[in-house]
Amino acid sequence: MEESNVERVLIAGQTIAAGKYVIKRAVEYSKKRVVFPPDPIGKYQGIQYPLADAWIRLEAADQMKWKALELLEMNGDLKDVGYYANMAKYLSGEACSLASRYSMWTHGGYGY
């Protein structure tokens, strides 16, 4: 299992990037979509809060990823590397799933 630490960090990086991408698309959409003129839906906290929550979780996963990479580069203890690599992979998967769900909700019917 120690051999797959690098792959876990790679998967974490991919899911973090995917989560940030869907949030970026949701923010772009929320700035354009107007339901109650004159304000776009992005001005409402009901849209902002879930996206901010997902972004915070993605940033936390990103920090775990960087910690695992730092330990890998320093040839750190494999147990510690595995610890941070597993946390990064788990947190990034959860955060990406949440970001995708919130982004879909932001898009409303278009998201489905």
N, C-alpha and C positions, 0 to 999 in steps of 0.2 A: 504493500500500500504506500510505502514511502516514495516509491518511484513515480507515483501519479500526483505528487504535490504540484508539479509544474502545470500539469493539465488542469488541476482544480483551479489554480490561479488564472489560467487562460480562460476557462469557462466563466469564472467570476468577472473577468474583464469584458467578455463578450456580453454577458447579461446586463452588466452595468451600462455599457454603451447602448444596448437595445432599450433599456429603461429610460435613459436620458433622451434618446431619440423620440420615443412616443410622447414623452412629456413636452419636448420641444414642439412637436406637431400639434399637441393639444393646446399649448399656449398660443401658437400662431392662429389656430382656428378660433380660440376664445376671444382674440383681439378683433377678429373680423365679424363674428356672428353677433347680430343684434336682434334681440327678441322684444325688449321693451325700450323703444327709442327714447333717448338718443344714445344710451350707453351700451357697449358690447357686453356680452356675458362675462368676460374676463374681469370686469370691475366688481363682480359680486363675490363675497367670501365663500359662498357655497361652491363656487368653481375653484377659487384660489386655494382654499385650505387643503382639499385632498391632494392636489398636485404638489403643494409645498410639502405635505407629509411624505409623499412618495419620494420627492427629491432629497429630503433629509435622510431617508432610509438608504437611498442609493449612495449618498455621500458617505454614510457610515460604512457601507459595504466597501466602498472605494478605499477608505482608510485601512480596512482590514486587508484588502488586496495589496496595498503598498507595503504594509508591515510584513506580509508574507514574502513579497518580492525582496524586501530589504534583507530578511533573514536568509533567503535563498542565495542572494549575491554574496553575503558574508560567510557562506557555508556554515550557517548556524546549526544548532542541534536539530536533528530531523524531527524529533518529537514536537518541538516548538514550531517548526515550519509547517508540519502537518496540522497542528492546532489552529494556526492562523489561516492556512489555506482552506481548511474545512469551514471555518467560520465565514471566510470571504465568500466561498461558494454558496453556502446556505443563505447568508444575508442577501447576497446579490440576487439569488433566485426568487426569494420572497419579495424583495423590493421591486424587481422587474415585473413580477406578476401583479403586484399592487399598482404599479405605475401604469401597466397596460389596462387594468380594470378602470382606474380613475380616468385615464385618457379616453377610453371608450365611453364612459359616462359623460365626459365633457362634450364629446361629439354627438351625444344624444342618439337620435334615430339613425344618423349617418354612421355611427360607430357600430351599430348592429348590422 
